[in-house]
Amino acid sequence: MSALRLPRRPLISVLAASLLWSGAAPAQVNLPALGDSVSGEFDVSTEKRLGDQIMRQIRLDPDYLEDPLLLEYVQQTWLPLVAASKRQGNIADDTSERFAWETFLIRDKSVNAFALPGGFVGVHLGLIAMTVSRDELASVLAHELSHITQRHVARRIVGDSRNSLLATAGMVLGLIAASKAGSIDLANAAIVGSQAAAAQASLNFSRDMEREADRVGFNVLVEAGFKGAGMASMFERMEQAYHLMDNGSYPYLRSHPLTTERIGDARARLGAGAPEWPQSVAEHVLMAARARVLMDPRAEFWAQLQNMDAGVRQNDVMAQLGARYASALASIKMRDWARAESAMQTAQSLLATLKPDARAQRAMVFLRAELAQAQEKTESGFSALASLSGDKSRAMMVQRAELAVVDGRAERLRESAETLQTHVSLQPQDAQAWGLLAKLWTKLDQPLRAVRALGETRAAVGDLNGAIDRLRSGLRQSRGRDVDQIEAAVIDARLRSLLYERRQLLEELYRRGVPPGTELPNLR
């Protein structure tokens, strides 16, 4: 696959098979009949609906990662690319508002990224960890973005559907011929031959899409202000690493095969002059190191990363900085406070030798707050964050809320709760913020608000049944004495809204009638 590469997880793999590649998929998502143009077969509404369905399942996967700092960094790389693509006219009016244009993180050490229907792009932490510059990361995001803007996802699904029909027809004809001849070998040959023909058709289709995504993605990359050499640099390093260590860690290159032609084209787009090759900057080095720690949650892996406090072989300040940050964060995860403190101090000293980088310094402040939170030394954490007094980012809001939960003092709990409540009123799909709100309201002895926040957490990740169950629980609690009647009314209205949303979703999935056993219950 090229335009669509899902993370290799049982839940998501089953979803991909059932929604996209199985014979049942057209009935479930009401795909139009094959044979017309892509826009007729798989229009924007259908693509958006399919993307939303896939994301409902991905957000429930335990490897869907909510790390505020890392997500913020990827989004700050992604959003200029989306804006540049709009300026270039690649994002049409019908998709500009209706598609999500959202990037998200997958906790996986493999080097991979993938585009989904409806404007979603997933990034494995292993990909971030192996990049040496933001331009390289941006080149991959620009490429995946172009798969979406050029409707490659829709074209691929339609193309694979045709190929599936081709393969099925070939197998049926082969099996009929084999049954007449009484030959098992002939039947097997027919199956293998039909599958090979379909695979070759898909491969040829994908090569054209890859070339187009390279061309369009390069223009978007440069328009967004990134170095065009980032694409050539990423191609060359990935190919070299892939050939040196082909152990299954590079699924991106299996679904996006690099050829001499593609690498040559990337070089040629840089022009005749000497290109300005991407340079590492401290912030990217720290975020790549953070991805390296978070991509594998096993204690034995973190123990290995702790040893990076002794430094790495590269005689380069940036490499040494990233090694110490990785060691410090891994030590926090392992609750080895002394080692974390030592590695952090070394990283801070290395950072001081470099050109001033406010963003990198900010990342170190957040790391200090993480250590304080893990040690339950909340005063130290709030003191560290005070140096970033003008920072109103989501990452700051989340970190302060997490510290407040540990701290437990009413004034800090209330301050964070009010800030988060304002945030979710504007960003109701922020599941992590709702989850923190549930903890804060529980600490503040506001059970109805806590239950509602838990329900909204489930709704935000797409678990409508879980959201409905929690809100029903809240509604039962609201029938007692001395309850917040305003909050009770909010829960009642929200419950009705979610029940209606679930009804609409089931009607979309099963247009010919709800299957037996899945009838909608009474609203109350």
Secondary structure as UniProt FT lines:
FT   HELIX           10..16
FT   HELIX           17..21
FT   TURN            23..24
FT   HELIX           25..29
FT   TURN            34..35
FT   HELIX           38..41
FT   HELIX           44..58
FT   TURN            59..60
FT   TURN            62..63
FT   STRAND          64..65
FT   HELIX           68..87
FT   TURN            88..89
FT   HELIX           93..96
FT   TURN            97..98
FT   STRAND          102..106
FT   STRAND          113..116
FT   TURN            117..119
FT   STRAND          120..124
FT   HELIX           125..130
FT   HELIX           134..149
FT   TURN            150..151
FT   HELIX           152..181
FT   HELIX           184..223
FT   TURN            224..225
FT   HELIX           229..244
FT   HELIX           251..255
FT   HELIX           260..268
FT   TURN            269..270
FT   HELIX           282..294
FT   HELIX           299..306
FT   HELIX           307..310
FT   HELIX           317..333
FT   TURN            334..335
FT   HELIX           337..352
FT   HELIX           358..375
FT   HELIX           378..385
FT   HELIX           386..388
FT   TURN            389..390
FT   HELIX           394..407
FT   HELIX           410..426
FT   TURN            428..429
FT   HELIX           431..443
FT   TURN            444..445
FT   HELIX           447..460
FT   TURN            461..462
FT   HELIX           464..477
FT   TURN            478..479
FT   HELIX           485..509
FT   TURN            511..512
FT   TURN            516..517
//
